[in-house]
Amino acid sequence: MPPAPIPVRRAAAADRAEWRRMRDALWPHESAEHADEIEACLRAPADAGAAFVAERAGGGLGGLLELRLRDFAEGCTSSPVAYVEGWWVDPDARLQGVGAALMRAAEAWARDLGLTEIASDCDLDNEPSLRAHQALGFAEAVRVICLRKRL
């Protein structure tokens, strides 16, 4: 018997605490801004971006995917492009289809807007993220090294 589908839905105001927890795990050095960014996402027009959450069978959330529309994304030929800004699955829920279910919801959202491409990124040394993207049909477009200089 196949496993039960993973419930994925749009994030809601009631998800703030769990949403923040997952954002803090994904971007620990940026946690001061997370509450403001969650509120901005909740107030944004439905066609400007979306946040999806994966529900756990016993309650609570086990995954998050946030995406926004961008005018441009490296390697893409259309505009606008749905861009995965953040994708997190709790460690104990990984390799169980949670990430794929979140990505399917994101792709459906983009298709409903008439978009033809979805883009994402990962750090050069984040092999698990790269493999997860590739397993879901993403192809590497470019490699980028970002530089900075303190003035």
N, CA, C and O atoms as a GROMACS GRO file, in nm:
protein
  604
    1MET      N    1   0.083  -0.117   0.000
    1MET     CA    2   0.000   0.000   0.000
    1MET      C    3   0.088   0.125   0.000
    1MET      O    4   0.180   0.134   0.081
    2PRO      N    5   0.062   0.222  -0.090
    2PRO     CA    6   0.148   0.341  -0.095
    2PRO      C    7   0.129   0.427   0.029
    2PRO      O    8   0.024   0.425   0.092
    3PRO      N    9   0.234   0.503   0.064
    3PRO     CA   10   0.222   0.588   0.182
    3PRO      C   11   0.116   0.696   0.160
    3PRO      O   12   0.089   0.734   0.046
    4ALA      N   13   0.059   0.744   0.268
    4ALA     CA   14  -0.042   0.851   0.259
    4ALA      C   15   0.024   0.978   0.207
    4ALA      O   16   0.140   1.004   0.238
    5PRO      N   17  -0.049   1.056   0.128
    5PRO     CA   18   0.007   1.181   0.078
    5PRO      C   19   0.040   1.275   0.195
    5PRO      O   20  -0.027   1.275   0.298
    6ILE      N   21   0.143   1.352   0.175
    6ILE     CA   22   0.185   1.448   0.278
    6ILE      C   23   0.101   1.574   0.264
    6ILE      O   24   0.100   1.636   0.157
    7PRO      N   25   0.030   1.613   0.370
    7PRO     CA   26  -0.053   1.733   0.360
    7PRO      C   27   0.033   1.859   0.351
    7PRO      O   28   0.111   1.888   0.441
    8VAL      N   29   0.016   1.932   0.242
    8VAL     CA   30   0.085   2.059   0.220
    8VAL      C   31  -0.021   2.164   0.194
    8VAL      O   32  -0.118   2.139   0.121
    9ARG      N   33  -0.003   2.282   0.252
    9ARG     CA   34  -0.098   2.391   0.234
    9ARG      C   35  -0.024   2.524   0.242
    9ARG      O   36   0.093   2.530   0.280
   10ARG      N   37  -0.096   2.631   0.206
   10ARG     CA   38  -0.041   2.765   0.222
   10ARG      C   39  -0.020   2.793   0.370
   10ARG      O   40  -0.102   2.754   0.454
   11ALA      N   41   0.088   2.859   0.402
   11ALA     CA   42   0.113   2.898   0.541
   11ALA      C   43   0.010   3.003   0.581
   11ALA      O   44  -0.033   3.084   0.500
   12ALA      N   45  -0.028   3.000   0.708
   12ALA     CA   46  -0.129   3.092   0.760
   12ALA      C   47  -0.076   3.162   0.885
   12ALA      O   48   0.026   3.123   0.941
   13ALA      N   49  -0.147   3.265   0.926
   13ALA     CA   50  -0.106   3.342   1.044
   13ALA      C   51  -0.090   3.252   1.167
   13ALA      O   52  -0.002   3.277   1.249
   14ALA      N   53  -0.172   3.150   1.179
   14ALA     CA   54  -0.162   3.060   1.294
   14ALA      C   55  -0.033   2.979   1.294
   14ALA      O   56   0.000   2.917   1.396
   15ASP      N   57   0.039   2.978   1.184
   15ASP     CA   58   0.164   2.900   1.172
   15ASP      C   59   0.287   2.981   1.213
   15ASP      O   60   0.399   2.930   1.204
   16ARG      N   61   0.269   3.104   1.259
   16ARG     CA   62   0.383   3.194   1.284
   16ARG      C   63   0.494   3.129   1.366
   16ARG      O   64   0.611   3.137   1.327
   17ALA      N   65   0.461   3.066   1.477
   17ALA     CA   66   0.565   3.011   1.565
   17ALA      C   67   0.645   2.901   1.496
   17ALA      O   68   0.768   2.902   1.501
   18GLU      N   69   0.576   2.807   1.433
   18GLU     CA   70   0.646   2.698   1.364
   18GLU      C   71   0.721   2.750   1.242
   18GLU      O   72   0.831   2.704   1.213
   19TRP      N   73   0.662   2.844   1.170
   19TRP     CA   74   0.725   2.906   1.054
   19TRP      C   75   0.856   2.972   1.097
   19TRP      O   76   0.960   2.954   1.034
   20ARG      N   77   0.849   3.046   1.206
   20ARG     CA   78   0.969   3.113   1.257
   20ARG      C   79   1.074   3.011   1.298
   20ARG      O   80   1.193   3.029   1.271
   21ARG      N   81   1.031   2.904   1.363
   21ARG     CA   82   1.126   2.799   1.405
   21ARG      C   83   1.201   2.743   1.286
   21ARG      O   84   1.323   2.724   1.292
   22MET      N   85   1.129   2.716   1.177
   22MET     CA   86   1.195   2.658   1.060
   22MET      C   87   1.284   2.762   0.990
   22MET      O   88   1.392   2.727   0.942
   23ARG      N   89   1.240   2.888   0.984
   23ARG     CA   90   1.325   2.993   0.926
   23ARG      C   91   1.453   3.009   1.008
   23ARG      O   92   1.561   3.028   0.952
   24ASP      N   93   1.440   3.002   1.141
   24ASP     CA   94   1.558   3.014   1.227
   24ASP      C   95   1.656   2.899   1.202
   24ASP      O   96   1.777   2.918   1.207
   25ALA      N   97   1.603   2.780   1.175
   25ALA     CA   98   1.690   2.666   1.146
   25ALA      C   99   1.756   2.682   1.009
   25ALA      O  100   1.873   2.646   0.992
   26LEU      N  101   1.682   2.734   0.912
   26LEU     CA  102   1.736   2.750   0.776
   26LEU      C  103   1.835   2.865   0.768
   26LEU      O  104   1.941   2.852   0.707
   27TRP      N  105   1.802   2.977   0.829
   27TRP     CA  106   1.886   3.097   0.824
   27TRP      C  107   1.916   3.145   0.966
   27TRP      O  108   1.862   3.247   1.009
   28PRO      N  109   2.001   3.074   1.041
   28PRO     CA  110   2.023   3.109   1.182
   28PRO      C  111   2.086   3.247   1.203
   28PRO      O  112   2.065   3.308   1.308
   29HIS      N  113   2.160   3.296   1.108
   29HIS     CA  114   2.227   3.426   1.125
   29HIS      C  115   2.138   3.544   1.089
   29HIS      O  116   2.179   3.659   1.103
   30GLU      N  117   2.017   3.516   1.044
   30GLU     CA  118   1.926   3.623   1.003
   30GLU      C  119   1.798   3.624   1.087
   30GLU      O  120   1.699   3.685   1.047
   31SER      N  121   1.798   3.558   1.200
   31SER     CA  122   1.673   3.538   1.274
   31SER      C  123   1.608   3.667   1.323
   31SER      O  124   1.488   3.668   1.347
   32ALA      N  125   1.682   3.774   1.338
   32ALA     CA  126   1.623   3.900   1.384
   32ALA      C  127   1.518   3.952   1.288
   32ALA      O  128   1.423   4.018   1.330
   33GLU      N  129   1.532   3.923   1.159
   33GLU     CA  130   1.439   3.973   1.059
   33GLU      C  131   1.321   3.879   1.033
   33GLU      O  132   1.228   3.917   0.961
   34HIS      N  133   1.322   3.762   1.087
   34HIS     CA  134   1.224   3.661   1.048
   34HIS      C  135   1.080   3.700   1.078
   34HIS      O  136   0.991   3.676   0.995
   35ALA      N  137   1.053   3.758   1.193
   35ALA     CA  138   0.915   3.795   1.226
   35ALA      C  139   0.862   3.896   1.125
   35ALA      O  140   0.748   3.884   1.079
   36ASP      N  141   0.943   3.995   1.090
   36ASP     CA  142   0.900   4.097   0.993
   36ASP      C  143   0.877   4.035   0.856
   36ASP      O  144   0.781   4.071   0.787
   37GLU      N  145   0.962   3.943   0.815
   37GLU     CA  146   0.948   3.880   0.683
   37GLU      C  147   0.826   3.790   0.677
   37GLU      O  148   0.760   3.782   0.573
   38ILE      N  149   0.794   3.723   0.786
   38ILE     CA  150   0.674   3.640   0.790
   38ILE      C  151   0.551   3.729   0.776
   38ILE      O  152   0.459   3.698   0.700
   39GLU      N  153   0.549   3.839   0.849
   39GLU     CA  154   0.435   3.931   0.841
   39GLU      C  155   0.421   3.988   0.699
   39GLU      O  156   0.310   3.999   0.648
   40ALA      N  157   0.534   4.023   0.636
   40ALA     CA  158   0.529   4.075   0.499
   40ALA      C  159   0.475   3.970   0.404
   40ALA      O  160   0.398   4.002   0.313
   41CYS      N  161   0.513   3.845   0.424
   41CYS     CA  162   0.464   3.737   0.338
   41CYS      C  163   0.313   3.719   0.357
   41CYS      O  164   0.240   3.697   0.260
   42LEU      N  165   0.267   3.729   0.481
   42LEU     CA  166   0.124   3.713   0.507
   42LEU      C  167   0.042   3.826   0.446
   42LEU      O  168  -0.073   3.805   0.409
   43ARG      N  169   0.100   3.946   0.434
   43ARG     CA  170   0.029   4.061   0.379
   43ARG      C  171   0.045   4.075   0.228
   43ARG      O  172  -0.028   4.152   0.165
   44ALA      N  173   0.139   4.003   0.169
   44ALA     CA  174   0.168   4.018   0.025
   44ALA      C  175   0.052   3.966  -0.060
   44ALA      O  176  -0.019   3.875  -0.019
   45PRO      N  177   0.033   4.026  -0.177
   45PRO     CA  178  -0.069   3.974  -0.269
   45PRO      C  179  -0.041   3.827  -0.301
   45PRO      O  180   0.074   3.784  -0.308
   46ALA      N  181  -0.147   3.750  -0.320
   46ALA     CA  182  -0.135   3.606  -0.344
   46ALA      C  183  -0.054   3.572  -0.467
   46ALA      O  184   0.000   3.462  -0.477
   47ASP      N  185  -0.045   3.665  -0.564
   47ASP     CA  186   0.030   3.637  -0.686
   47ASP      C  187   0.172   3.692  -0.683
   47ASP      O  188   0.242   3.688  -0.784
   48ALA      N  189   0.217   3.743  -0.568
   48ALA     CA  190   0.353   3.796  -0.557
   48ALA      C  191   0.449   3.695  -0.498
   48ALA      O  192   0.570   3.703  -0.520
   49GLY      N  193   0.396   3.601  -0.424
   49GLY     CA  194   0.479   3.501  -0.359
   49GLY      C  195   0.390   3.409  -0.278
   49GLY      O  196   0.269   3.432  -0.266
   50ALA      N  197   0.450   3.306  -0.223
   50ALA     CA  198   0.374   3.211  -0.145
   50ALA      C  199   0.466   3.141  -0.046
   50ALA      O  200   0.587   3.131  -0.068
   51ALA      N  201   0.407   3.093   0.060
   51ALA     CA  202   0.478   3.008   0.155
   51ALA      C  203   0.390   2.886   0.177
   51ALA      O  204   0.270   2.897   0.204
   52PHE      N  205   0.452   2.771   0.165
   52PHE     CA  206   0.380   2.644   0.186
   52PHE      C  207   0.441   2.571   0.304
   52PHE      O  208   0.562   2.578   0.326
   53VAL      N  209   0.358   2.502   0.378
   53VAL     CA  210   0.403   2.423   0.492
   53VAL      C  211   0.354   2.280   0.478
   53VAL      O  212   0.249   2.254   0.421
   54ALA      N  213   0.433   2.190   0.532
   54ALA     CA  214   0.397   2.048   0.535
   54ALA      C  215   0.354   2.014   0.677
   54ALA      O  216   0.427   2.039   0.773
   55GLU      N  217   0.236   1.956   0.689
   55GLU     CA  218   0.183   1.920   0.820
   55GLU      C  219   0.233   1.781   0.861
   55GLU      O  220   0.245   1.690   0.779
   56ARG      N  221   0.260   1.768   0.988
   56ARG     CA  222   0.298   1.638   1.046
   56ARG      C  223   0.171   1.562   1.084
   56ARG      O  224   0.070   1.622   1.120
   57ALA      N  225   0.177   1.431   1.074
   57ALA     CA  226   0.061   1.348   1.108
   57ALA      C  227   0.015   1.370   1.251
   57ALA      O  228  -0.105   1.370   1.278
   58GLY      N  229   0.108   1.389   1.342
   58GLY     CA  230   0.072   1.404   1.483
   58GLY      C  231   0.052   1.548   1.527
   58GLY      O  232   0.039   1.576   1.646
   59GLY      N  233   0.050   1.640   1.432
   59GLY     CA  234   0.036   1.782   1.463
   59GLY      C  235   0.168   1.854   1.446
   59GLY      O  236   0.275   1.794   1.454
   60GLY      N  237   0.160   1.982   1.423
   60GLY     CA  238   0.279   2.062   1.400
   60GLY      C  239   0.319   2.057   1.253
   60GLY      O  240   0.253   1.994   1.171
   61LEU      N  241   0.428   2.124   1.225
   61LEU     CA  242   0.477   2.133   1.088
   61LEU      C  243   0.615   2.070   1.077
   61LEU      O  244   0.692   2.069   1.173
   62GLY      N  245   0.645   2.016   0.959
   62GLY     CA  246   0.775   1.953   0.939
   62GLY      C  247   0.852   2.006   0.820
   62GLY      O  248   0.963   1.962   0.795
   63GLY      N  249   0.794   2.102   0.747
   63GLY     CA  250   0.864   2.156   0.632
   63GLY      C  251   0.804   2.287   0.588
   63GLY      O  252   0.689   2.319   0.617
   64LEU      N  253   0.886   2.364   0.516
   64LEU     CA  254   0.850   2.498   0.470
   64LEU      C  255   0.914   2.523   0.334
   64LEU      O  256   1.029   2.485   0.311
   65LEU      N  257   0.840   2.587   0.245
   65LEU     CA  258   0.897   2.634   0.120
   65LEU      C  259   0.839   2.774   0.094
   65LEU      O  260   0.717   2.792   0.089
   66GLU      N  261   0.929   2.871   0.077
   66GLU     CA  262   0.889   3.008   0.044
   66GLU      C  263   0.937   3.038  -0.096
   66GLU      O  264   1.049   3.004  -0.134
   67LEU      N  265   0.850   3.103  -0.174
   67LEU     CA  266   0.892   3.146  -0.306
   67LEU      C  267   0.834   3.282  -0.338
   67LEU      O  268   0.730   3.322  -0.285
   68ARG      N  269   0.902   3.352  -0.427
   68ARG     CA  270   0.862   3.485  -0.470
   68ARG      C  271   0.877   3.493  -0.621
   68ARG      O  272   0.945   3.412  -0.683
   69LEU      N  273   0.812   3.591  -0.677
   69LEU     CA  274   0.834   3.620  -0.818
   69LEU      C  275   0.957   3.710  -0.830
   69LEU      O  276   0.973   3.806  -0.755
   70ARG      N  277   1.041   3.678  -0.926
   70ARG     CA  278   1.157   3.762  -0.957
   70ARG      C  279   1.149   3.796  -1.105
   70ARG      O  280   1.102   3.716  -1.186
   71ASP      N  281   1.196   3.915  -1.139
   71ASP     CA  282   1.200   3.954  -1.280
   71ASP      C  283   1.304   3.874  -1.357
   71ASP      O  284   1.291   3.856  -1.478
   72PHE      N  285   1.407   3.827  -1.286
   72PHE     CA  286   1.519   3.759  -1.350
   72PHE      C  287   1.571   3.650  -1.259
   72PHE      O  288   1.573   3.666  -1.137
   73ALA      N  289   1.613   3.540  -1.317
   73ALA     CA  290   1.685   3.436  -1.244
   73ALA      C  291   1.790   3.378  -1.337
   73ALA      O  292   1.762   3.351  -1.454
   74GLU      N  293   1.910   3.360  -1.286
   74GLU     CA  294   2.020   3.307  -1.366
   74GLU      C  295   1.980   3.178  -1.436
   74GLU      O  296   1.926   3.086  -1.374
   75GLY      N  297   2.006   3.172  -1.565
   75GLY     CA  298   1.980   3.053  -1.644
   75GLY      C  299   1.837   3.043  -1.696
   75GLY      O  300   1.808   2.952  -1.774
   76CYS      N  301   1.749   3.133  -1.657
   76CYS     CA  302   1.610   3.128  -1.702
   76CYS      C  303   1.591   3.219  -1.824
   76CYS      O  304   1.662   3.318  -1.841
   77THR      N  305   1.495   3.184  -1.906
   77THR     CA  306   1.470   3.262  -2.027
   77THR      C  307   1.336   3.334  -2.023
   77THR      O  308   1.303   3.408  -2.116
   78SER      N  309   1.259   3.315  -1.919
   78SER     CA  310   1.128   3.380  -1.909
   78SER      C  311   1.130   3.483  -1.795
   78SER      O  312   1.221   3.485  -1.712
   79SER      N  313   1.028   3.566  -1.794
   79SER     CA  314   1.013   3.665  -1.688
   79SER      C  315   0.863   3.695  -1.674
   79SER      O  316   0.795   3.717  -1.774
   80PRO      N  317   0.814   3.696  -1.552
   80PRO     CA  318   0.882   3.669  -1.427
   80PRO      C  319   0.906   3.520  -1.406
   80PRO      O  320   0.857   3.435  -1.480
   81VAL      N  321   0.984   3.492  -1.302
   81VAL     CA  322   1.020   3.355  -1.268
   81VAL      C  323   0.982   3.329  -1.122
   81VAL      O  324   1.004   3.414  -1.036
   82ALA      N  325   0.925   3.215  -1.095
   82ALA     CA  326   0.902   3.174  -0.956
   82ALA      C  327   1.038   3.133  -0.900
   82ALA      O  328   1.107   3.051  -0.958
   83TYR      N  329   1.075   3.191  -0.786
   83TYR     CA  330   1.206   3.165  -0.728
   83TYR      C  331   1.190   3.110  -0.587
   83TYR      O  332   1.126   3.172  -0.501
   84VAL      N  333   1.250   2.994  -0.563
   84VAL     CA  334   1.247   2.933  -0.431
   84VAL      C  335   1.347   3.009  -0.344
   84VAL      O  336   1.468   2.998  -0.362
   85GLU      N  337   1.295   3.085  -0.251
   85GLU     CA  338   1.380   3.165  -0.163
   85GLU      C  339   1.430   3.083  -0.045
   85GLU      O  340   1.540   3.107   0.006
   86GLY      N  341   1.350   2.988  -0.002
   86GLY     CA  342   1.389   2.904   0.111
   86GLY      C  343   1.312   2.774   0.109
   86GLY      O  344   1.193   2.772   0.078
   87TRP      N  345   1.381   2.666   0.143
   87TRP     CA  346   1.321   2.532   0.141
   87TRP      C  347   1.379   2.456   0.258
   87TRP      O  348   1.499   2.430   0.262
   88TRP      N  349   1.296   2.420   0.353
   88TRP     CA  350   1.344   2.352   0.474
   88TRP      C  351   1.255   2.233   0.506
   88TRP      O  352   1.132   2.241   0.500
   89VAL      N  353   1.319   2.124   0.541
   89VAL     CA  354   1.249   2.007   0.595
   89VAL      C  355   1.323   1.970   0.723
   89VAL      O  356   1.445   1.957   0.724
   90ASP      N  357   1.248   1.953   0.831
   90ASP     CA  358   1.310   1.914   0.957
   90ASP      C  359   1.390   1.786   0.937
   90ASP      O  360   1.347   1.697   0.864
   91PRO      N  361   1.506   1.775   1.003
   91PRO     CA  362   1.592   1.657   0.984
   91PRO      C  363   1.520   1.523   1.002
   91PRO      O  364   1.546   1.429   0.928
   92ASP      N  365   1.429   1.514   1.100
   92ASP     CA  366   1.362   1.387   1.122
   92ASP      C  367   1.256   1.356   1.018
   92ASP      O  368   1.203   1.244   1.014
   93ALA      N  369   1.223   1.453   0.932
   93ALA     CA  370   1.122   1.431   0.828
   93ALA      C  371   1.184   1.420   0.688
   93ALA      O  372   1.111   1.406   0.589
   94ARG      N  373   1.314   1.425   0.679
   94ARG     CA  374   1.381   1.420   0.549
   94ARG      C  375   1.376   1.279   0.490
   94ARG      O  376   1.362   1.180   0.562
   95LEU      N  377   1.388   1.273   0.358
   95LEU     CA  378   1.389   1.148   0.282
   95LEU      C  379   1.256   1.071   0.296
   95LEU      O  380   1.252   0.949   0.287
   96GLN      N  381   1.149   1.146   0.318
   96GLN     CA  382   1.016   1.086   0.330
   96GLN      C  383   0.917   1.150   0.233
   96GLN      O  384   0.797   1.125   0.241
   97GLY      N  385   0.967   1.232   0.141
   97GLY     CA  386   0.881   1.294   0.042
   97GLY      C  387   0.826   1.430   0.080
   97GLY      O  388   0.750   1.489   0.003
   98VAL      N  389   0.864   1.483   0.195
   98VAL     CA  390   0.814   1.612   0.240
   98VAL      C  391   0.863   1.723   0.148
   98VAL      O  392   0.784   1.807   0.105
   99GLY      N  393   0.992   1.723   0.118
   99GLY     CA  394   1.048   1.825   0.030
   99GLY      C  395   0.985   1.821  -0.108
   99GLY      O  396   0.956   1.926  -0.167
  100ALA      N  397   0.964   1.703  -0.161
  100ALA     CA  398   0.901   1.688  -0.293
  100ALA      C  399   0.757   1.739  -0.290
  100ALA      O  400   0.713   1.805  -0.385
  101ALA      N  401   0.684   1.710  -0.183
  101ALA     CA  402   0.546   1.757  -0.173
  101ALA      C  403   0.540   1.910  -0.168
  101ALA      O  404   0.454   1.971  -0.230
  102LEU      N  405   0.633   1.970  -0.095
  102LEU     CA  406   0.640   2.116  -0.090
  102LEU      C  407   0.671   2.174  -0.227
  102LEU      O  408   0.611   2.273  -0.269
  103MET      N  409   0.765   2.112  -0.297
  103MET     CA  410   0.803   2.162  -0.430
  103MET      C  411   0.688   2.146  -0.529
  103MET      O  412   0.668   2.233  -0.614
  104ARG      N  413   0.614   2.038  -0.521
  104ARG     CA  414   0.498   2.021  -0.610
  104ARG      C  415   0.396   2.132  -0.588
  104ARG      O  416   0.337   2.184  -0.683
  105ALA      N  417   0.374   2.170  -0.462
  105ALA     CA  418   0.282   2.280  -0.432
  105ALA      C  419   0.334   2.411  -0.491
  105ALA      O  420   0.256   2.490  -0.546
  106ALA      N  421   0.463   2.434  -0.481
  106ALA     CA  422   0.523   2.556  -0.537
  106ALA      C  423   0.509   2.557  -0.689
  106ALA      O  424   0.476   2.660  -0.747
  107GLU      N  425   0.534   2.444  -0.752
  107GLU     CA  426   0.524   2.436  -0.898
  107GLU      C  427   0.379   2.457  -0.943
  107GLU      O  428   0.355   2.523  -1.044
  108ALA      N  429   0.284   2.403  -0.868
  108ALA     CA  430   0.143   2.422  -0.904
  108ALA      C  431   0.105   2.570  -0.892
  108ALA      O  432   0.033   2.622  -0.977
  109TRP      N  433   0.152   2.637  -0.787
  109TRP     CA  434   0.127   2.779  -0.770
  109TRP      C  435   0.181   2.857  -0.890
  109TRP      O  436   0.114   2.944  -0.945
  110ALA      N  437   0.305   2.824  -0.930
  110ALA     CA  438   0.367   2.894  -1.044
  110ALA      C  439   0.290   2.867  -1.174
  110ALA      O  440   0.266   2.960  -1.251
  111ARG      N  441   0.253   2.743  -1.197
  111ARG     CA  442   0.176   2.710  -1.318
  111ARG      C  443   0.042   2.784  -1.321
  111ARG      O  444  -0.001   2.832  -1.426
  112ASP      N  445  -0.023   2.792  -1.204
  112ASP     CA  446  -0.152   2.863  -1.196
  112ASP      C  447  -0.138   3.010  -1.235
  112ASP      O  448  -0.233   3.072  -1.281
  113LEU      N  449  -0.019   3.066  -1.216
  113LEU     CA  450   0.007   3.205  -1.257
  113LEU      C  451   0.049   3.215  -1.403
  113LEU      O  452   0.070   3.325  -1.454
  114GLY      N  453   0.060   3.100  -1.470
  114GLY     CA  454   0.100   3.101  -1.610
  114GLY      C  455   0.251   3.105  -1.630
  114GLY      O  456   0.298   3.131  -1.741
  115LEU      N  457   0.326   3.081  -1.525
  115LEU     CA  458   0.473   3.083  -1.535
  115LEU      C  459   0.523   2.954  -1.598
  115LEU      O  460   0.459   2.849  -1.590
  116THR      N  461   0.638   2.963  -1.661
  116THR     CA  462   0.694   2.847  -1.730
  116THR      C  463   0.825   2.798  -1.671
  116THR      O  464   0.878   2.696  -1.715
  117GLU      N  465   0.878   2.869  -1.572
  117GLU     CA  466   1.003   2.827  -1.510
  117GLU      C  467   0.998   2.852  -1.360
  117GLU      O  468   0.931   2.944  -1.312
  118ILE      N  469   1.070   2.768  -1.287
  118ILE     CA  470   1.092   2.788  -1.144
  118ILE      C  471   1.242   2.774  -1.122
  118ILE      O  472   1.307   2.687  -1.180
  119ALA      N  473   1.296   2.861  -1.038
  119ALA     CA  474   1.441   2.862  -1.014
  119ALA      C  475   1.468   2.856  -0.865
  119ALA      O  476   1.379   2.881  -0.783
  120SER      N  477   1.590   2.824  -0.831
  120SER     CA  478   1.631   2.811  -0.692
  120SER      C  479   1.782   2.828  -0.686
  120SER      O  480   1.848   2.852  -0.787
  121ASP      N  481   1.836   2.814  -0.567
  121ASP     CA  482   1.982   2.816  -0.552
  121ASP      C  483   2.018   2.734  -0.430
  121ASP      O  484   1.932   2.696  -0.350
  122CYS      N  485   2.145   2.707  -0.416
  122CYS     CA  486   2.198   2.646  -0.294
  122CYS      C  487   2.345   2.683  -0.286
  122CYS      O  488   2.408   2.714  -0.387
  123ASP      N  489   2.399   2.679  -0.167
  123ASP     CA  490   2.541   2.707  -0.150
  123ASP      C  491   2.623   2.602  -0.225
  123ASP      O  492   2.581   2.487  -0.240
  124LEU      N  493   2.740   2.643  -0.272
  124LEU     CA  494   2.825   2.552  -0.349
  124LEU      C  495   2.861   2.426  -0.272
  124LEU      O  496   2.879   2.320  -0.333
  125ASP      N  497   2.871   2.435  -0.140
  125ASP     CA  498   2.910   2.317  -0.061
  125ASP      C  499   2.792   2.243   0.001
  125ASP      O  500   2.811   2.154   0.083
  126ASN      N  501   2.669   2.279  -0.038
  126ASN     CA  502   2.551   2.214   0.019
  126ASN      C  503   2.506   2.100  -0.074
  126ASN      O  504   2.409   2.113  -0.148
  127GLU      N  505   2.578   1.991  -0.067
  127GLU     CA  506   2.551   1.875  -0.153
  127GLU      C  507   2.411   1.816  -0.131
  127GLU      O  508   2.346   1.780  -0.228
  128PRO      N  509   2.363   1.805  -0.006
  128PRO     CA  510   2.227   1.751   0.012
  128PRO      C  511   2.122   1.835  -0.060
  128PRO      O  512   2.030   1.780  -0.121
  129SER      N  513   2.134   1.967  -0.053
  129SER     CA  514   2.037   2.053  -0.121
  129SER      C  515   2.048   2.037  -0.272
  129SER      O  516   1.947   2.029  -0.342
  130LEU      N  517   2.169   2.033  -0.323
  130LEU     CA  518   2.189   2.016  -0.468
  130LEU      C  519   2.127   1.884  -0.514
  130LEU      O  520   2.057   1.880  -0.615
  131ARG      N  521   2.152   1.776  -0.440
  131ARG     CA  522   2.095   1.645  -0.478
  131ARG      C  523   1.943   1.648  -0.471
  131ARG      O  524   1.876   1.590  -0.558
  132ALA      N  525   1.886   1.714  -0.369
  132ALA     CA  526   1.740   1.721  -0.357
  132ALA      C  527   1.681   1.796  -0.476
  132ALA      O  528   1.581   1.753  -0.533
  133HIS      N  529   1.741   1.908  -0.513
  133HIS     CA  530   1.694   1.984  -0.630
  133HIS      C  531   1.702   1.897  -0.756
  133HIS      O  532   1.606   1.889  -0.832
  134GLN      N  533   1.816   1.835  -0.777
  134GLN     CA  534   1.834   1.754  -0.898
  134GLN      C  535   1.736   1.637  -0.902
  134GLN      O  536   1.687   1.601  -1.009
  135ALA      N  537   1.708   1.577  -0.788
  135ALA     CA  538   1.614   1.465  -0.784
  135ALA      C  539   1.473   1.509  -0.827
  135ALA      O  540   1.393   1.426  -0.871
  136LEU      N  541   1.444   1.638  -0.813
  136LEU     CA  542   1.312   1.689  -0.851
  136LEU      C  543   1.313   1.757  -0.987
  136LEU      O  544   1.218   1.827  -1.022
  137GLY      N  545   1.420   1.735  -1.064
  137GLY     CA  546   1.423   1.783  -1.202
  137GLY      C  547   1.493   1.915  -1.226
  137GLY      O  548   1.496   1.962  -1.340
  138PHE      N  549   1.549   1.977  -1.123
  138PHE     CA  550   1.625   2.100  -1.143
  138PHE      C  551   1.758   2.067  -1.209
  138PHE      O  552   1.821   1.966  -1.178
  139ALA      N  553   1.800   2.152  -1.301
  139ALA     CA  554   1.930   2.138  -1.366
  139ALA      C  555   2.017   2.257  -1.327
  139ALA      O  556   1.970   2.370  -1.322
  140GLU      N  557   2.142   2.230  -1.300
  140GLU     CA  558   2.233   2.338  -1.264
  140GLU      C  559   2.244   2.436  -1.381
  140GLU      O  560   2.268   2.395  -1.494
  141ALA      N  561   2.226   2.564  -1.352
  141ALA     CA  562   2.232   2.667  -1.457
  141ALA      C  563   2.367   2.738  -1.458
  141ALA      O  564   2.429   2.750  -1.563
  142VAL      N  565   2.412   2.784  -1.344
  142VAL     CA  566   2.541   2.854  -1.332
  142VAL      C  567   2.595   2.832  -1.192
  142VAL      O  568   2.520   2.797  -1.100
  143ARG      N  569   2.723   2.853  -1.177
  143ARG     CA  570   2.785   2.855  -1.045
  143ARG      C  571   2.834   2.996  -1.022
  143ARG      O  572   2.893   3.058  -1.110
  144VAL      N  573   2.808   3.047  -0.901
  144VAL     CA  574   2.841   3.185  -0.869
  144VAL      C  575   2.919   3.190  -0.739
  144VAL      O  576   2.889   3.118  -0.644
  145ILE      N  577   3.018   3.274  -0.738
  145ILE     CA  578   3.089   3.305  -0.614
  145ILE      C  579   3.062   3.451  -0.585
  145ILE      O  580   3.096   3.538  -0.666
  146CYS      N  581   3.001   3.479  -0.472
  146CYS     CA  582   2.971   3.617  -0.434
  146CYS      C  583   3.087   3.671  -0.353
  146CYS      O  584   3.141   3.603  -0.266
  147LEU      N  585   3.125   3.792  -0.382
  147LEU     CA  586   3.238   3.856  -0.314
  147LEU      C  587   3.191   3.981  -0.243
  147LEU      O  588   3.089   4.039  -0.278
  148ARG      N  589   3.267   4.021  -0.142
  148ARG     CA  590   3.237   4.146  -0.074
  148ARG      C  591   3.365   4.211  -0.027
  148ARG      O  592   3.468   4.146  -0.011
  149LYS      N  593   3.355   4.339  -0.004
  149LYS     CA  594   3.469   4.414   0.049
  149LYS      C  595   3.411   4.515   0.148
  149LYS      O  596   3.324   4.594   0.114
  150ARG      N  597   3.461   4.510   0.269
  150ARG     CA  598   3.414   4.604   0.371
  150ARG      C  599   3.479   4.739   0.346
  150ARG      O  600   3.600   4.747   0.325
  151LEU      N  601   3.400   4.843   0.348
  151LEU     CA  602   3.451   4.980   0.327
  151LEU      C  603   3.452   5.057   0.458
  151LEU      O  604   3.491   5.174   0.460
   0.00000   0.00000   0.00000
